[in-house]
C-alpha cells in the first residue's frame, strides 16, 4: 500500500522525535508528502460554573507553539525539503484527526509515551484516542527503552 500524504504529530518530546524519524523514512520510501502537526490548548479555569480563559494567556502560548513548530519544520526541511507544518488549537487527538482529514492524508504517525496504570488513566493517551477513532492507518512510535 503506497502512502501519498503522511501526517506526523509532534509535542516535541522524545517519542515525537522517534515518530518523526519513522514518518520521514516512510515518506522518502513512498515519495509521499509529509505534514508536521502540533496542537496546543489554553488552560481554562472554572469559576462559579462559568468557563474563564484569560485573554492574555492565548497569544503567548500560541506564539511559543508556532515558534517551536517553525524550528522543527526548519530541521525537517533538511531531510524532506517539501515538508510543511500545521499548527492547530484544541484537544490534540481531535485536532490531529482534523488535520489528517483536511490534508486528505492516508497515514498518521504519532509518538506514544507508553504510560500504564494510574498515570495513563489520569493523563489519558492522545495516541490511543487517535488509533481508536482514525479512519486511516495509524503508526505509533514508542520512545526507545534503555536495555537493562
C-alpha positions, 0 to 999 in steps of 0.5 A: 500500500503506497502512502501519498500524504503522511501526517506526523504529530509532534509535542516535541518530546522524545517519542515525537522525535522517534515518530518523526524519524519513522514518518520521514523514512516512510515518506522518502520510501513512498515519495509521499508528502509529509505534514508536521502537526502540533496542537496546543490548548489554553488552560481554562479555569472554572469559576462559579460554573462559568468557563474563564480563559484569560485573554492574555494567556492565548497569544503567548502560548500560541506564539511559543507553539508556532515558534517551536513548530517553525524550528522543527519544520526548519530541521525537517526541511533538511531531510524532506525539503517539501515538508510543511507544518500545521499548527492547530488549537484544541484537544490534540487527538481531535485536532490531529484527526482534523488535520489528517482529514483536511490534508486528505492524508492516508497515514498518521504517525504519532509518538506514544509515551507508553504510560500504564496504570494510574498515570495513563488513566489520569493523563489519558493517551492522545495516541490511543484516542487517535488509533481508536477513532482514525479512519486511516492507518495509524503508526505509533512510535514508542520512545526507545527503552534503555536495555537493562 
